[in-house]
Amino acid sequence: SDYSTPRCYLNHRGCYVVIAVSVFNVLRSLSAASHGLTDEQKEFQKVAFDFAANEMAPHMAEWDQKEIFPVETMRKAAQLGFGGIYVQPDVGGSGLSRLDTSIIFEALSTGCVSTTAYISIHNMCAWMIDSYGNKEQREKFCPDLCSMEKFASYCLTEPGSGSDAASLLTSAQRKGDHYVLNGSKAFISGGGDTDVYVVMCRTGGKGPKGISCLVVEKGTPGLSFGKKEKKVGWNSQPTRAVIFEDCAVPVANRLGEEGQGFNFAMKGLNGGRINIASCSLGAAHASVQLARDHLLVRKQFGETLSNNQFLQFKLAEMATKLVASRLLIREAAQALQEDRPDAVAICSMAKLFATDECFNICNQALQMHGGYGYLKDYAVQQFVRDIRVHQILEGTNEVMRMIISRNLLSES
Ligand SMILES: Cc1cc2nc3c(=O)[nH]c(=O)nc-3n(C[C@H](O)[C@H](O)[C@H](O)COP(=O)(O)OP(=O)(O)OC[C@H]3O[C@@H](n4cnc5c(N)ncnc54)[C@H](O)[C@@H]3O)c2cc1C
């Protein structure tokens, strides 16, 4: 079940010839993923591609099939600075830009989307504590998160509040120097296996202004977890409900002031949306390469599929949409970095466009593999399964349309 090991199916699968080993090694040349980057960016892009090829791709199928959360591999990634990519260096972060971050997540996800997507959520949590925490909170939590000695989860969604996140009900009642939490969070990535929970909860009245953000540590009495969800993809990371029953959390663990939590959650997601779109991009990038290699070797009707103009045109469209997605994601990353007024809308556009188009690219790549694409021996099906959820989480693509149109219609 190792996609990147050379294997030959020639004998028992007719004329199929193996695409072999190094698909992941030649990926970096595809469709100019490094065009326009600085020398420094090209350097860490290479580091991330190499890490994806050597440390992730060989295990991607096994992590999926056995549902392994690859803690040690992620800690190795953290040694390269990928545990707190856009966290400030004084607390152990790499201090890189949003564009740098996108480049890294695109490259890493060619080796395993699911693991990279978890790393991106972890980075988002670390950034929230770095950005909105006080000195003590930053010093307490960020170094261990940046080294991935500890892992983080982002807790916004509840059973009754998904797209309408501001309607969340988990309550935090202040009792002296503690808040007492009651309620539950649904679909929490890493839930149960992680150490630090960044929890949006209600300390005030209805709506977004009644929401605060607390950091809850694993082991706190009253904190428990639901069963591990069985998922279509994203299997190298656990997803569980997170449950609070009279869970006492120190007031000292509140980020910012009461009522600021929803704003922090949305600011985190702006970057999160670029990151998750970048993970789709990496999957599409890998899938175009896999499809190309398959067309070049698979023969039907007496010639390779690469001689068929319909498939040539399809491949051309896939590569075009890949590059268009990349351009939009990088534009969004730049807009967020510069804190441009249109940044929120552009981040939403990038998430909407890239996660939809990249899913279509991966699905088309699967189609080009014919029946083989439907077999778990071939990586393309895992890319399809893993990125499907990017159209749903961190704000569904319908919610992205709401944000974009709200921005357009509110302009004078
Ligand atoms: C694998 C996985 C991991 C996740 N990880 C996390 C995590 O780590 N942390 C976290 O907080 N959450 C997480 N989520 C939750 C995710 O963010 C939500 O599932 C998502 O926001 C959608 O919410 P919902 O599932 O309740 O769908 P609903 O909000 O019930 O939406 C159902 C459908 O209706 C559409 N819809 C809803 N309202 C409108 C409207 N007004 N107009 C048009 N269409 C609308 C939606 O777009 C969607 O298609 C995860 C989800 C999954 C599947």
The ligand as a Gaussian input file, in Angstrom:
#p B3LYP/6-31G(d) Opt

LIG

0 1
 C      -13.596000      16.138000       8.619000
 C      -14.072000      17.406000       9.239000
 C      -13.228000      18.115000      10.065000
 C      -13.676000      19.287000      10.683000
 N      -12.838000      19.951000      11.546000
 C      -13.328000      20.975000      12.270000
 C      -12.520000      21.565000      13.305000
 O      -11.370000      21.179000      13.509000
 N      -13.064000      22.564000      14.028000
 C      -14.327000      23.021000      13.833000
 O      -14.746000      23.929000      14.542000
 N      -15.119000      22.487000      12.854000
 C      -14.645000      21.468000      12.090000
 N      -15.431000      20.889000      11.111000
 C      -16.804000      21.340000      10.952000
 C      -17.062000      22.105000       9.666000
 O      -16.473000      23.376000       9.742000
 C      -18.581000      22.150000       9.451000
 O      -18.985000      20.842000       9.102000
 C      -18.994000      23.148000       8.390000
 O      -18.780000      24.465000       8.835000
 C      -20.467000      23.000000       7.972000
 O      -21.296000      22.953000       9.077000
 P      -22.398000      21.781000       9.175000
 O      -21.687000      20.500000       8.956000
 O      -23.124000      21.970000      10.438000
 O      -23.325000      22.026000       7.925000
 P      -24.617000      22.999000       7.865000
 O      -24.259000      24.346000       8.383000
 O      -25.768000      22.297000       8.476000
 O      -24.839000      23.119000       6.290000
 C      -25.429000      22.072000       5.500000
 C      -25.430000      22.552000       4.063000
 O      -26.283000      23.691000       3.927000
 C      -25.556000      24.771000       3.378000
 N      -26.030000      26.018000       3.962000
 C      -26.182000      26.327000       5.271000
 N      -26.639000      27.577000       5.401000
 C      -26.753000      28.077000       4.166000
 C      -27.183000      29.343000       3.633000
 N      -27.587000      30.343000       4.427000
 N      -27.175000      29.514000       2.300000
 C      -26.781000      28.509000       1.473000
 N      -26.386000      27.302000       1.912000
 C      -26.361000      27.094000       3.244000
 C      -24.112000      24.514000       3.730000
 O      -23.219000      25.206000       2.866000
 C      -24.061000      23.001000       3.565000
 O      -23.891000      22.685000       2.211000
 C      -14.978000      19.755000      10.438000
 C      -15.818000      19.045000       9.555000
 C      -15.383000      17.887000       8.972000
 C      -16.306000      17.136000       8.066000

